[in-house]
Amino acid sequence: MTEIESQNLAIARTFIEQFLGKGDISIAPEVLDENVQAITGLKPDGPINGREEYKQIFSAFYDAFPPIPGSEMLIEDLFAAGDRVVVRFRSVQKHTKDFFGVAATHRDITFIETHVMRLRDGKIVENVVSATNLEFEMLMAPVLTPSILK
């Protein structure tokens, strides 16, 4: 493994554990490029463009779906190749507040996600999220379907 790949793994781990896992958006300047682009179901009508939009969208999600106290995010896979890092993780979060117009259900939702990140100069410049979050998708379907299936 190269030194850059090792550095990229550490940055990706920090992003996943701190930003996504603990909702610590204060680390965004440390790990996300100012012009980062993310493709994720959290913005179904197109990519997230830029660090500020990423912080805004993720904060709203994290506020509505905080981790269940005592549950830890579990990183199942983490590897690097060149400027890419792939992370697969699992977390359980509770739907405690309205999100995209869907009223809080107070259900525990399991999220299983794979993030494919491209890094440059020590920052994430691209993050493509693939998720197996059927329960979340079904919960959000009534609101998000019109945005996706135009």
C-alpha positions in Angstrom: 0.0 0.0 0.0 1.3 3.4 -0.9 1.6 6.3 1.5 -1.2 8.2 -0.3 -3.5 5.2 -0.1 -2.8 5.0 3.7 -3.5 8.7 4.1 -6.7 8.4 2.0 -7.9 5.4 4.2 -7.4 7.6 7.3 -9.3 10.5 5.8 -12.2 8.2 4.7 -12.4 6.6 8.1 -12.5 10.0 9.8 -15.3 11.0 7.4 -17.3 7.9 8.0 -16.9 7.6 11.7 -17.0 11.3 12.7 -19.0 13.1 10.0 -21.5 10.4 9.2 -21.4 8.3 12.4 -21.3 11.0 15.0 -22.8 13.9 12.9 -19.7 16.1 13.6 -19.9 18.4 10.6 -17.2 20.6 12.1 -14.7 18.2 10.5 -16.0 18.9 7.0 -13.2 21.3 6.0 -10.6 18.7 7.1 -12.0 15.9 5.0 -14.2 17.3 2.2 -13.0 19.4 -0.7 -14.8 22.7 -1.0 -16.3 21.6 -4.3 -17.0 17.9 -3.3 -19.7 16.2 -5.3 -21.8 13.4 -3.8 -24.4 11.2 -5.4 -26.7 9.9 -2.6 -30.4 9.3 -2.0 -30.3 12.1 0.6 -30.6 14.4 -2.4 -32.7 12.4 -4.9 -33.0 15.1 -7.6 -29.3 15.4 -8.4 -25.8 15.4 -6.9 -24.9 17.3 -3.8 -22.6 20.1 -5.0 -20.1 21.5 -2.5 -19.1 21.1 1.1 -21.7 23.6 2.4 -24.6 21.8 0.7 -23.3 18.4 1.9 -23.2 19.8 5.5 -26.7 21.2 5.2 -28.3 18.0 3.7 -26.5 15.6 6.0 -27.3 17.7 9.1 -31.0 17.5 8.3 -30.8 13.8 7.8 -28.8 13.2 11.0 -31.1 15.4 13.0 -34.1 13.3 11.9 -32.2 9.9 12.1 -29.8 10.0 15.0 -27.9 6.9 16.0 -29.5 4.8 18.7 -27.7 5.4 22.0 -25.2 2.7 22.7 -25.1 1.4 19.1 -21.9 1.8 17.1 -21.5 2.2 13.4 -19.8 -0.9 12.1 -17.3 -0.6 9.3 -17.4 -3.9 7.5 -15.0 -3.1 4.6 -12.4 -0.4 4.1 -9.8 -0.5 1.3 -8.0 1.8 -1.1 -6.7 1.7 -4.6 -4.9 4.7 -6.0 -7.1 7.8 -5.4 -10.2 5.7 -4.5 -11.4 4.5 -1.2 -14.3 2.1 -0.7 -16.1 1.9 2.7 -19.0 -0.4 3.5 -20.7 0.1 6.9 -23.8 -0.7 8.8 -25.6 1.6 11.4 -28.9 1.6 13.2 -30.7 4.9 13.6 -34.0 6.1 15.0 -36.5 8.1 12.9 -37.1 10.8 15.6 -38.2 13.9 13.5 -39.9 14.7 10.3 -37.7 14.3 7.2 -38.7 15.4 3.7 -42.3 15.7 5.0 -42.4 12.2 6.4 -43.5 12.3 10.0 -41.3 10.7 12.7 -42.1 7.0 13.1 -39.7 6.4 16.0 -38.7 3.2 14.2 -35.2 1.8 14.3 -33.9 1.8 10.8 -30.8 -0.2 9.7 -28.6 1.5 7.1 -26.2 -0.6 5.0 -24.1 1.6 2.7 -21.1 1.5 0.4 -19.3 4.7 -0.3 -16.9 5.0 -3.2 -14.8 8.1 -2.6 -12.2 9.8 -4.8 -9.6 11.9 -3.0 -7.3 14.6 -4.2 -4.7 16.5 -2.0 -6.0 14.9 1.2 -9.7 15.7 0.6 -12.7 13.8 -0.7 -13.7 15.3 -4.0 -16.3 12.7 -5.0 -18.5 10.3 -3.0 -20.8 7.9 -4.7 -23.2 6.2 -2.2 -24.8 2.9 -2.9 -27.2 1.7 -0.2 -29.2 -1.3 0.7 -31.7 0.7 2.8 -35.0 -0.9 1.8 -36.8 0.1 5.0 -35.7 3.7 4.7 -36.5 3.7 1.0 -40.0 2.4 1.6 -40.6 4.9 4.4 -39.6 7.8 2.1 -41.1 6.5 -1.1 -44.4 8.4 -0.9 -42.6 11.7 -0.7 -39.5 11.0 -2.9 -41.1 9.0 -5.7 -42.4 12.1 -7.5 -38.9 13.6 -7.3 -37.3 10.5 -8.7 -39.8 9.2 -11.2 -40.6 12.3 -13.2 
